[in-house]
Amino acid sequence: MLERLNRLYPALIDLSLGRLEALLAKLGNPEAKLPPVIHVAGTNGKGSTCATLRAIGEAAGWRVHVMTSPHLVDVTERFRIAGKLVSDSELVSTLEEIEHINAGAPITVFEVLTAAGFLLFARHPAELAIIEVGLGGRCDATNVLTRPAACIVTSVSMDHEAFLGDSLAAIAGEKAGIFKPGVPAVTGAQPDSVMQVLEAEAARVGAPLNRRGHEWQIVANGGEAGEGKPTSLTYTDARGSLTLPCPALSGPWQVENAGLAVAALRATGLSLPDKAWDGIARVSWPARMQRLTGALAAQVPEGWEVWLDGGHNPGAGHALAKELKNWNDRPLHLLVGMKQTKDASGFLDPVLPYATTVWAISEPTQHLALPVDAIVAASGGKAEVGPTLAQALTSLRLHGQKTVPARVLICGSLYLAGVALTQDGWTPEA
């Protein structure tokens, strides 16, 4: 069905709102019939922040809708309805309904999926809806939302320059396009050029801006000088301080993502019980520093670990390097596959110093996979050719030092992450 819909408007990306607005009007404007919405934009951390928001809401006893993108294995991953992934049958019937009402008018697949999410969410009661921006913000299909309860802009860095602009300031302007008059906006630590744009746009539209280090703070307790796993978090804003549990998701950047979620929820004015914050310790989000334990993990020597991360741009590379700095207790083997449009050297440069070996990966089913020779070149010749996950793992198993426990990290692309999860035997939780 998605292939049939794609023929209506074959452009992969077309940032505009008119087509979707017309379709939603024919559907009775379901986007206006949602529970309180938190709208999440940014370059890195959107998915983890959405997952944290969901976990907090569910720990409070709420029914929570979540719409995210892209999916890793199955399109149903994009829509969580009151805590459960949408069923195949309900999604198919909703898409067929939209296709019938659209009546052949030009529309992109992402716009159809966005309309499906709004229609599904409007038909099921819930206390909170979390909507992730697909690309950018200002002209993203999700920005038909006119009055969310709060908006979040996560970490902003260079990505999608062909669509969003070739500077941090230009990209920040697109992200800030989700700000709405009178709607609280939340952001974390940002480069000065980004923060200046966010502040200016918030002031222009009249959105109260809540910035880390100004209107809210979060500090990790434990570890040494901010390194290692924290034992708890301390969050502070004008309403007081909270002691929060350690984030369930790995990576030092998850401290800020937890803070963004807490700041946004408190800014909405929605009433949450104290037990809600326990959800931070229960967050689950695939392909974000996820340890694999299935079929792929079985291909390495006993005692080795296999990890997966979908970060794929320079900002993600720098964030990942902060975690790899703490992985110096054993050799690290990177299996890297990337999308053709991504900055491979920008992603690789920060992480290469921590790698014992690097393997260039291009899986046959990996969407728009960057050729392995381009990855080798981007690594400065350090990478060896996999070219597949199975072949690289076989090489490591046959030629690695089996007596020395090591770690394998599969990284560089959410599309590669989807392939890896499929090969590992992972299925989305219901």
FENJO-V415411 format. One line per field, one symbol per residue. ss: DSSP state (A for helix, B for strand, O for the rest). A space follows every 10 residues. Layout:
# FENJO-V415411
ss=???
This chain:
# FENJO-V415411
ss=OAAAAAOOOO OOOOOOOAAA AAAAAAOOOA AAOOOOBBBB BOOBOAAAAA AAAAAAAAAO OOOBBBBOOO OOOOAAAABB BOOBBOOAAA AAAAAAAAAA AAOOOOOOAA AAAAAAAAAA AAOOOOOBBB BBOOOOOOOO AAAAOOOOOB BBBOBOOOOO AAAAOOOAAA AAAAAAAAOO OOOBBBBOOO OAAAAAAAAA AAAAAOOOBB BBOOOBBBBB BOOBOOBOOO OBBBBBBOOB BBBBBOOOOO OOOAAAAAAA AAAAAAAAOO OOOAAAAAAA AAOOOOOOOB BBOOOOAAAO OOOOBBBBOO OOOAAAAAAA AAAAOOOOOO BBBBBBOOBO OOOAAAAAAA AAOOOOBBBB OOOOOOOOBO OAAAAAAAOO OOOBBOOOAA AAAAAAAAAO OOOOOBBBBB BOOAAAAAAA AAAAOOOOOO
